[in-house]
């Protein structure tokens, strides 16, 4: 399946788009420029949600299958959200310092509607969506929690537990998760059930120092912001990782977002 990728430079707003095929081959598509200083770019279907954490300014756009970006709408939300996660057409917002949460919905024409607010525990460093479920992870302690977001934006807590500490990257592919240590290249995989229970699957090791890991379906793109090196691979439903191809892009892409 795979899909398209949007690459973004924080300092000047330059963008580039590309396609990742299901056999791990990357093809560059188009280049352009949008506003600078966006700190989050989140995909919901083919629509993209842009957010600035210093001002709360938002914008929305759409990425076509040939890599062409079209802007849709602009607006403003509260500032200082540290995490923004997409679940279907809904968005989950979280502040790490306070535990404050909010939810909203993005329509296919790029209009954002706020749904609900609340509060959870603070200090979660990673939040990952798997279907309607969310995994919360604390980098220093390894503590985890799971919850579910309904389509009307209501959060329900499910389960708690503990994993190994200090995973730098956690990404979801279907119901499976890939955990990655930047310094060592160590990986682990696991699965979250629809009732929020975590099961460990497999362990392994990749190259170290990947700064970005981007998911498109079952495929993964790894990128180093310092060298421009990339690698691609696939994670199967048993949590086994297979490496595909290696290559190199420009250095310095701050945000890379996958669109399926």
C-alpha positions in Angstrom: 0.0 0.0 0.0 2.5 2.6 1.2 1.7 6.2 0.2 3.0 9.8 -0.1 5.3 11.8 2.2 5.5 15.5 3.0 8.9 16.9 4.0 9.0 20.3 5.7 11.8 22.7 6.7 10.9 24.6 9.9 13.0 27.7 9.2 11.9 28.7 5.7 8.7 26.7 4.9 10.2 24.8 2.0 8.3 21.5 1.3 9.0 18.5 -0.9 6.8 15.5 -1.5 7.6 11.9 -2.4 6.1 8.4 -2.7 7.0 5.2 -0.9 6.0 2.1 -2.7 5.0 -1.2 -0.9 8.5 -2.6 -1.9 10.3 0.2 -0.2 11.3 2.3 -3.2 11.2 6.1 -2.7 10.3 8.4 -5.6 10.5 12.2 -5.3 7.4 14.1 -6.6 7.2 17.8 -6.1 8.6 20.9 -4.3 7.1 24.1 -3.0 6.8 26.5 0.0 4.3 27.1 2.7 4.4 29.2 5.9 7.4 28.6 8.2 7.6 27.8 11.9 4.9 25.0 12.0 5.8 22.7 14.9 3.3 19.9 14.2 2.0 18.5 10.9 -0.5 15.6 11.3 -2.3 13.6 8.6 -5.9 12.6 8.7 -6.6 10.7 5.5 -5.3 12.9 2.7 -5.8 16.1 4.8 -3.0 17.7 6.8 -3.4 19.6 10.1 -0.6 22.3 10.8 -0.1 23.7 14.3 2.2 26.4 15.8 2.8 25.7 19.5 4.0 29.3 20.2 0.8 31.0 19.0 -1.9 28.3 18.5 -2.3 29.2 14.9 -3.6 26.3 12.7 -3.9 25.6 9.0 -5.2 22.7 7.0 -4.4 21.4 3.5 -4.6 18.4 1.3 -1.9 16.3 -0.4 -2.9 14.6 -3.6 -1.6 11.2 -4.7 0.8 12.9 -7.2 2.3 15.0 -4.4 0.6 18.3 -5.0 -0.3 20.3 -1.8 -3.4 22.5 -1.7 -4.1 24.8 1.3 -7.7 24.6 2.7 -8.4 26.7 5.8 -6.8 28.6 8.7 -7.7 29.3 12.4 -6.4 29.4 15.9 -6.5 27.1 19.0 -4.8 27.1 22.4 -1.0 27.2 22.4 1.5 24.9 24.0 0.0 21.6 23.0 3.0 19.2 23.2 1.3 16.2 21.5 -1.3 16.0 18.6 -2.4 12.6 17.5 -4.9 11.6 14.8 -7.5 8.9 15.2 -9.6 8.6 12.1 -11.0 12.1 11.5 -10.5 13.0 15.2 -7.5 14.7 16.8 -6.3 14.3 20.4 -4.4 17.2 22.0 -2.2 16.8 25.2 -0.1 19.1 27.3 2.8 17.2 28.9 3.3 19.7 31.7 -0.3 19.7 33.0 -2.0 16.6 31.6 -4.7 18.8 30.0 -6.4 17.2 27.0 -8.8 18.3 24.2 -10.3 16.6 21.2 -11.6 17.8 17.9 -12.6 16.7 14.4 -11.2 17.7 11.0 -13.6 17.5 8.0 -12.5 16.4 4.6 -12.7 20.1 3.5 -10.2 21.1 6.2 -12.6 22.6 8.8 -11.7 22.0 12.4 -14.4 21.5 15.1 -13.6 21.2 18.8 -15.3 18.4 20.7 -14.3 17.9 24.3 -11.8 18.8 27.0 -10.4 17.0 30.1 -7.3 16.1 32.1 -5.0 13.0 32.4 -1.8 12.4 34.2 1.0 14.7 33.2 4.5 13.8 31.9 3.7 11.3 29.2 6.5 11.7 26.7 5.0 9.6 23.8 1.4 9.1 22.7 0.7 6.7 19.8 -2.7 5.9 18.2 -3.7 2.4 17.1 -7.2 2.5 15.6 -9.3 4.2 18.2 -6.9 3.3 21.0 -4.0 5.3 22.4 -0.8 4.2 24.0 0.9 6.5 26.5 4.5 6.0 27.4 6.9 7.6 29.9 10.5 7.7 28.7 12.3 7.7 32.1 10.2 5.1 33.9 8.8 2.8 31.1 5.3 3.3 32.5 2.5 2.8 30.0 -1.2 3.4 29.9 -3.9 2.8 27.3 -7.2 4.5 26.5 -9.8 4.9 23.8 -11.3 7.9 22.0 -14.8 7.7 20.7 -15.9 9.4 17.5 -17.5 12.2 19.6 -14.1 12.9 21.2 -14.7 11.3 24.6 -11.6 9.6 26.3 -11.9 6.4 28.3 -9.0 4.9 30.2 -8.3 1.2 29.6 -5.2 -0.3 31.2 -1.8 0.4 32.8 1.6 -1.4 32.8 5.3 -1.0 32.4 7.9 -1.5 29.6 11.6 -1.0 29.2 12.7 2.6 29.6 14.3 5.2 27.2 12.7 4.2 23.9 13.2 7.3 21.7 10.7 6.4 18.9 7.4 4.5 19.1 5.4 4.1 15.9 2.2 2.1 15.1 1.6 0.0 12.1 -2.0 -1.4 12.3 -2.2 -2.8 15.8 1.5 -3.4 16.0 4.1 -1.1 17.6 7.8 -0.6 16.8 10.1 0.7 19.5 13.5 2.1 18.6 16.6 3.3 20.6 18.4 6.1 18.7 21.8 5.5 20.4 22.0 1.7 20.0 19.7 0.8 17.1 17.9 -1.7 19.3 14.2 -2.3 18.4 11.3 -4.2 19.9 7.8 -4.9 18.6 4.5 -5.4 20.4 0.8 -5.4 19.9 -2.1 -3.5 21.5 -5.5 -5.2 21.6 -8.7 -3.3 21.2 -9.2 -3.5 25.0 -5.8 -1.8 25.5 -3.7 -4.8 26.6 0.0 -4.8 25.4 1.7 -8.0 24.3 5.5 -8.1 23.4 6.4 -9.7 20.1 10.0 -9.6 18.9 13.4 -7.9 19.4 16.2 -6.9 17.0 18.6 -4.2 16.0 18.8 -1.7 13.2 21.3 1.1 12.3 21.6 3.7 15.0 21.0 7.5 14.9 17.8 7.6 12.8 16.0 10.8 13.8 12.7 10.2 12.0 10.6 7.0 11.6 7.6 7.5 9.3 4.8 4.9 8.8 2.8 4.4 5.6 0.6 1.3 6.0 3.0 -1.6 6.9 6.0 0.2 5.4 8.5 2.4 7.3 10.8 5.2 6.2 13.9 5.9 8.4 15.7 9.3 7.9 18.7 11.0 9.5 18.4 14.8 9.6 22.2 15.2 9.8 23.2 13.0 6.9 20.1 12.7 4.7 20.5 8.9 4.8 17.2 6.9 4.4 16.2 3.3 4.7 12.9 1.5 4.1 11.4 -1.7 5.5 8.2 -3.5 6.5 6.8 -4.7 9.8 4.5 -7.7 9.5 1.6 -8.5 11.9 3.8 -10.9 13.9 6.1 -8.0 14.7 9.0 -9.1 12.4 10.9 -6.4 10.6 12.3 -6.8 7.1 14.7 -4.3 5.6 14.1 -3.2 2.0 16.3 -0.4 0.5 18.7 2.3 1.4 19.3 5.8 -0.1 19.9 9.4 0.6 17.9 12.7 0.5 18.7 16.3 1.4 19.6 17.0 5.0 17.7 19.2 7.4 14.1 18.1 7.0 12.5 19.0 10.4 9.1 17.3 9.9 8.2 14.3 7.7 4.5 13.2 7.6 3.1 10.2 5.8 -0.2 10.3 3.9 -2.0 7.0 2.9 
